Amino acid sequence: MKLRFDGVAFDLDHTLLVDNRLERVALLDLIVRIDAGASPLHLSLDRAGIVADEELSRYRDEDIDIETMLRRFVERCGGGGGEAWAPWFRQRSLDLVPRMVLPMPALRRTLPALARANLRIAALSNGPSPLQERKAAQIGFFYPVLTSERIGVRKPDPSAFELLAATMGLKPQRIAYVGDDPFLDIAGALEAGFVAIWFDGGSKPYPADLPPPTATIRSLDELPSLLVDPAV
């Protein structure tokens, strides 16, 4: 076989796995815990869920830390001191991984096929450590995982992808990056000089105002034939 690339790197959430919104569940668990204490919050979990969705979206989009997200969330739910719950929230999120994280179909066929082809493999994910590493291990992804919290920079910043290339010991143009988010993953990878493969999960069309991906897949099963020439 002949390698078309020397390495392949992945986004995690909605590319290699789904976590069934475990951080949202952890936030609702937190509300139940606070409400059962000395200062009842007097709100429904449905209302808390709306607030959780909004604050998690801000957390992911605005590059704020967990403490700030928790402070805002608890204040909007009628309480205070949410930042003090950060260690509890981190641990609760970790505890939820075994029962909530699922691998994408075909992952356990695709990763061994890529490894057998001697491709270097890694992941780059916006998110907290060690949660993202724990999620990767849960699906059997035992390769380097760079998280935004650990490296101090978030996708789509090209420097995040530059750190990924340095970790893999490869030039960006020799790495195919696979992700589901057109802006964070595809536009970011292309700007950094990577080949960018869009994992089209079917939830929304590719934005017309962004640079198009190098290739599109709808199943991880499609990757080996894109990355490796079959033996002649």
N, C-alpha and C positions, 0 to 999 in steps of 0.2 A: 504494500500500500504506500501511497505518497501523501504526505500531509499538505493540505492547502494552507494551513495555519500552524503555528507552533503552540498556541494556547487558546483556551476558551475560558471566559469568565462570565459570571452570572449575577444578576439581581437575585434576591431571595424571595420576598413576598410576591405572590401571584405570578412568579416565574418558575421557581422550583417547589414552592409550597404554598399552602393556605393555612392561616392560623386561626380562622374562624373568629376574628376580632377579639382575641384573648385580652388585649389591653382594655377594651371596652368592658369586658366581663370583670376584669380586675377593678376598674373604676366603680362599677355598680356594687361589687362586693365591699368596696371601701365605704360607699354610702350606707349600706346596711350596717356595717360595723360602727360607723360614727353615730348613726341614728339610734343604735341600741345603747349608746353611752349616755353621758350626763347631759348632752345638748342635742335633743331630737331635732331633726331637720324639717319634718313636716312636709314632705313632698313625695310624689309617687316615683317608682322606678322608671316608668315611662318618661316622665319629665326629666329625670336624671339621665336617662339614656340619650335624650335629645342634646342635653348639655354636654354629655360625654363625647358624642359624635362631633360636636362643634369644636370642643377644646382639643380633641385628638387631631382634628384637621389642622387647627392652628399650630399645634405642636410639631406636626410634620412639615407644614408649609413655611413656617416663620423661623425655623431653626432656634426654638427656645428650649430650655432645659426642662427636665422632668419636674423639678421643684416648682418652677413657674407655672407649668401646666396644671399641677395639682393644686396650687394656691388659687388659681383662677377657677378651676372646676369646683372646688369645695365652697369658695365664696359665692359662686352663682347658685349653688345648691342650698345656700342659707347658713353655711358654717364658716369656720375660720381655721387658720393654721394648717392648711392642706400640705404645705411644703414639708412639714414635719413627718408626713406619712410616706415620704419618698422611699426609705428603706423597706417599709412594709409593701408598698406597691411593686417595687422591683422584685422582691421575693415572691409575692403572690403571682406575678406574671410568669416567673420562672416555674413555679409549681403547676401552672396551668398547661405548660407546654406538652407534657406527655399525652394528655387527653384531648387537646384541641388542635395540634399541628398535624397536618396530613401532607404527604408528598404529592406532587403532581403526577397524574398518570404517565407512565413510561419512564419516570425518573430512574427507577431501579433497573431498567434495561439500558438507558442511555448513558448514565455515568460510567458503568463498567466498559461499555463499548468505546467511549472516549479515552478512558484510561488505558485500555489495551492498545489504542493507537498511539500511545506515548505523548498525548497532548498534556501540557501543563494546565492545571485546573485551579480556579480560585473563585471567590465571590466578593462583590462590593455592594454594601447595603447601607442605606440611610436608616439609622436606628440605634438603639442603646445596646451597650455591652453590659453584661454577658448574654442578654436575651437573644440577640440575633445568632450568636454562636451556639446557644443551647438549641434553638430551633433548627439550625443547620445539622447539628449532631443527631437530632431526633429523626431526621429523614435520611441519615446515613451519608451526609455530606462531610467527609473528613478531610477537607482541603482548607487552605488558608481562607479566612473570612475577615475582610476589612470592614469595619463599621464606622459610620460617621462620628459617633461618640468617641471612639478610640483614636481615630486618625485626625480628628479636629477639623474636618472639612466634609461638606455634603455634596452629593450629586445635585445638579449637573456641573458643578465647578470642575474644570479640566484638571485641576491639581489633584482631585480625588482619583481620577483615572490615571494620572501620572504616577501616583503612589502605588496604584494597583499594578501597573506595568513594571515598576521597579521591584515590587514584591515578587512578581512572577519571573523577573530576570529576562524580560523580553521587550522588544521594540513594540510600540503601540500598533503599528501596521501589521504585526504578526499575530495579533490577538483579535479574536471575534468576541464581542461582548453581547450577551443575550439578556434582554429585559422587556418588561411589559409596559413601561411608562414612556410614551413618546418624547416627553420633554426631559425628564430626569435621566432616563437610560439612553435613548437613541440619540437625541440632540447632543447630550453631554458626551457620549462616547465618540460620536463623529467629530465634534470639535477638538477632542483630544487626539484624533488621528487613528482611532480604532475602526475596525469594521463593526457595524452595528446591526444586529439581528433582532427584529421586533417579534416578541411572543404575543401574538394576537389572540387574546382570550375570548374575544367575541363580545365584550361588554360595550365597546364604543369604537367608532371609526377612527382612523388615523387622521390627526389634524392636518388640514391642507396648508397651514401657514408654517409648518415645521419641515426641516429637511427630511426627505424620505429615507427609510432604512435601506441598508444594503440588501437585505433579504427579509422575508417574513415567514414565520412558521406558526402553525396552529397546534402542533404537538411536538414534544421533545424528541419523539421518534424521528423527526425530520432532520435533526442536527447532524448525526454522523455522516450522512451523504453530502451535506454542505461543507463539512470541515475536512473530510478525508476522502481521497480518491480510493476506490476499491482496488484490491489486488488484481493485477492483470495476469 
